[in-house]
């Protein structure tokens, strides 16, 4: 007999089938005992005799039984007359069951024992959301004529400049783990015009907060022949809408399990200039923030609440950040050179995307590097593309784990990260 998935049980009512999976829970009543079996597609209730009572949660089993309709069973079906005893496959054990509505352990314990904790349906559902988010990102950009690329993660120089990089001994030479695919995706605009990438990036940032990781998945895009950063924001809106649609279509069961309310992405996401946002924040919070170079997390939350109240939007673009806080390749705002032609996207009060228009003239790059005290020599391969001409272009990057964290309402990005890496965690 060939094993079937639990999701296919409705096709086999009245037949004898073989299931395989994990013991999810046991319920002993006065006259009957139930074992709930879990596989990758769902749960199945099995009516058992006392021979199966000793099976522990998370035991891996293989069982045959007759598929019978039952209104009280999960999905309206259950297995009767199972093979006894269950056939036990190579297994592991854990102290408690995955049957509860959510894990009761603290986050560090869950992360320490991720190999088993991730089996919990609600934890697994977060991973399904992440997969659907990436699928939606790809589908949206594929539909807009983008080409997916894969760029190196071992690089000879820091992408953004600065010291927040992980050094690597590369056959006796200095190398670094890439902070982003930024320089490569810009080069590829000169080849393919519209490109995107999904992959890991590495940031050796000294702080350890609920929103930062040393390694995360970045969803990057770059597009040529833009008018300004507002053109890029239009593409960013389409990408985010595709991500939400991907979750809605591909991960509906996970959305239901987690009882999520997915956001609606407006046709026109509201926009506020950084300087105006600071004045608004002084009114909303009473904090003296005018003149600051960035937004504090608390101020992002306040702006998110304002956007929800005033515009009915879970999303808000903040444009025109000061040039002093943006990388060397960022284009200045033509009207106000102290501000940049760049933006962040706040999703439910958390910065989830950064983007903008890039420089595209060779002379501007040489000047920008000199202004930051950076030598052009390490960037020679990158600058070559601009020496031979590049279209006006721009792009954006979305942190996958942050985006999913906002979807599920997680207070810590590690809750939606598969085996997170930070200052204190390098295992499992």
SULTAHU-V598500 format. One record per residue. N is the residue number from 1. PSI is psi as a letter, one per 20 degrees, with the letter a starting at -180 (none if undefined). Layout:
((N | PSI) (N | PSI))
This chain:
((1 | p) (2 | p) (3 | p) (4 | r) (5 | q) (6 | h) (7 | i) (8 | j) (9 | h) (10 | h) (11 | i) (12 | k) (13 | p) (14 | i) (15 | r) (16 | p) (17 | r) (18 | p) (19 | q) (20 | q) (21 | b) (22 | q) (23 | o) (24 | h) (25 | r) (26 | q) (27 | o) (28 | o) (29 | a) (30 | h) (31 | i) (32 | q) (33 | p) (34 | p) (35 | p) (36 | p) (37 | p) (38 | p) (39 | a) (40 | i) (41 | i) (42 | a) (43 | q) (44 | p) (45 | p) (46 | p) (47 | p) (48 | r) (49 | a) (50 | i) (51 | h) (52 | i) (53 | h) (54 | i) (55 | p) (56 | q) (57 | q) (58 | j) (59 | p) (60 | p) (61 | r) (62 | p) (63 | q) (64 | q) (65 | r) (66 | p) (67 | o) (68 | p) (69 | p) (70 | o) (71 | h) (72 | i) (73 | q) (74 | p) (75 | j) (76 | j) (77 | q) (78 | r) (79 | p) (80 | r) (81 | l) (82 | q) (83 | p) (84 | p) (85 | r) (86 | q) (87 | o) (88 | p) (89 | r) (90 | p) (91 | r) (92 | r) (93 | q) (94 | r) (95 | h) (96 | r) (97 | q) (98 | j) (99 | h) (100 | r) (101 | h) (102 | r) (103 | p) (104 | i) (105 | q) (106 | q) (107 | g) (108 | h) (109 | g) (110 | g) (111 | h) (112 | h) (113 | l) (114 | h) (115 | h) (116 | h) (117 | h) (118 | i) (119 | h) (120 | p) (121 | h) (122 | h) (123 | g) (124 | h) (125 | h) (126 | h) (127 | h) (128 | h) (129 | g) (130 | g) (131 | g) (132 | h) (133 | g) (134 | g) (135 | g) (136 | h) (137 | g) (138 | g) (139 | g) (140 | g) (141 | h) (142 | g) (143 | i) (144 | j) (145 | j) (146 | q) (147 | p) (148 | p) (149 | r) (150 | p) (151 | r) (152 | q) (153 | i) (154 | o) (155 | r) (156 | i) (157 | q) (158 | p) (159 | g) (160 | i) (161 | a) (162 | a) (163 | j) (164 | m) (165 | q) (166 | o) (167 | q) (168 | p) (169 | o) (170 | n) (171 | l) (172 | i) (173 | q) (174 | p) (175 | r) (176 | q) (177 | p) (178 | p) (179 | h) (180 | r) (181 | j) (182 | g) (183 | h) (184 | g) (185 | h) (186 | g) (187 | g) (188 | i) (189 | h) (190 | i) (191 | g) (192 | i) (193 | g) (194 | o) (195 | q) (196 | r) (197 | q) (198 | p) (199 | r) (200 | q) (201 | r) (202 | p) (203 | o) (204 | m) (205 | p) (206 | i) (207 | r) (208 | n) (209 | r) (210 | i) (211 | j) (212 | q) (213 | q) (214 | h) (215 | p) (216 | r) (217 | p) (218 | p) (219 | o) (220 | q) (221 | q) (222 | p) (223 | p) (224 | r) (225 | l) (226 | q) (227 | g) (228 | a) (229 | h) (230 | h) (231 | g) (232 | h) (233 | h) (234 | g) (235 | h) (236 | g) (237 | g) (238 | h) (239 | g) (240 | g) (241 | h) (242 | h) (243 | g) (244 | g) (245 | h) (246 | g) (247 | g) (248 | h) (249 | h) (250 | h) (251 | k) (252 | h) (253 | h) (254 | h) (255 | g) (256 | g) (257 | g) (258 | i) (259 | l) (260 | q) (261 | o) (262 | q) (263 | q) (264 | p) (265 | o) (266 | q) (267 | h) (268 | o) (269 | p) (270 | q) (271 | p) (272 | p) (273 | q) (274 | g) (275 | g) (276 | h) (277 | h) (278 | g) (279 | g) (280 | g) (281 | h) (282 | h) (283 | g) (284 | h) (285 | h) (286 | j) (287 | q) (288 | n) (289 | i) (290 | p) (291 | i) (292 | q) (293 | i) (294 | r) (295 | p) (296 | q) (297 | g) (298 | h) (299 | h) (300 | g) (301 | g) (302 | g) (303 | h) (304 | g) (305 | h) (306 | g) (307 | h) (308 | g) (309 | g) (310 | h) (311 | i) (312 | k) (313 | p) (314 | i) (315 | q) (316 | p) (317 | p) (318 | o) (319 | r) (320 | k) (321 | q) (322 | q) (323 | h) (324 | i) (325 | j) (326 | q) (327 | r) (328 | h) (329 | j) (330 | p) (331 | p) (332 | q) (333 | p) (334 | h) (335 | h) (336 | n) (337 | i) (338 | i) (339 | q) (340 | q) (341 | m) (342 | r) (343 | q) (344 | q) (345 | p) (346 | p) (347 | o) (348 | l) (349 | j) (350 | p) (351 | o) (352 | i) (353 | q) (354 | p) (355 | a) (356 | a) (357 | q) (358 | r) (359 | q) (360 | j) (361 | p) (362 | g) (363 | h) (364 | h) (365 | g) (366 | g) (367 | h) (368 | g) (369 | g) (370 | h) (371 | h) (372 | j) (373 | k) (374 | p) (375 | p) (376 | i) (377 | g) (378 | i) (379 | j) (380 | g) (381 | h) (382 | g) (383 | h) (384 | h) (385 | h) (386 | h) (387 | h) (388 | j) (389 | p) (390 | q) (391 | q) (392 | p) (393 | r) (394 | r) (395 | a) (396 | r) (397 | p) (398 | p) (399 | o) (400 | g) (401 | h) (402 | g) (403 | g) (404 | h) (405 | h) (406 | h) (407 | g) (408 | i) (409 | k) (410 | q) (411 | i) (412 | p) (413 | h) (414 | h) (415 | i) (416 | k) (417 | p) (418 | o) (419 | m) (420 | q) (421 | p) (422 | a) (423 | h) (424 | i) (425 | o) (426 | j) (427 | q) (428 | none))
